[in-house]
């Protein structure tokens, strides 16, 4: 996701956090997608999430 430019940004720290979160989700077998800051990656993720939501019955 795009970074809020009003905050300090350290790309190395962000990369470490992303890698750590990915490993945690992967080790617990939690389905997930990595979303990059480019528009194609974000659009793909929204499309996948929408399709998944449409498969789940409404409560």
N, C-alpha and C positions, 0 to 999 in steps of 0.2 A: 504494500500500500504506500501511497505517497507520504513523504515525511513532512510533518508540520515544521515549516521553516522558522517559526517563532521560537523554537527550542534548539538548544545545542544538539548537534548530530555527530555521532562518532560511528562511521560505517563499520569499523572493526567490531565494536560492541554490538551493534545491530546484527551483524552476521553471526556472532557467537550466540546471541539470544535466539535467533531464528534456527540455528543448527540444534541448539539444546531443546527447544520446543518441539522441533521435528522428531528428534530422537525419543523424547518422552511420549509423544503421540504414537510413534511407530512401535515402541516397546509395549505399549498397552493395547495394540491393535485397534486404535481409533482411526477410522477413515478420515483422511484429510488431504488437502491439496496445498501445494506451495503457490502462493500468489506473488507474482513479481510486480514491479511498479509500472510495467508497460501496459498500455490499454488492451492489447490482445489477451494477455494473461488474465487481466481483471475481467474482461468480457467472458472469457472461457469459464472462469470460476463462477461467475454469476449464472451462466447458462447451466452448468453442472448442478449448482445448488438449487436452481429453480426446478430442474427435472427431478431431483431427489425429493423436493418438497411436494411435488405433484403426485408422487408415488405413495406418500404417507397418508393414511386416512385422517380426515379432520376429526377433532375431538369435540 
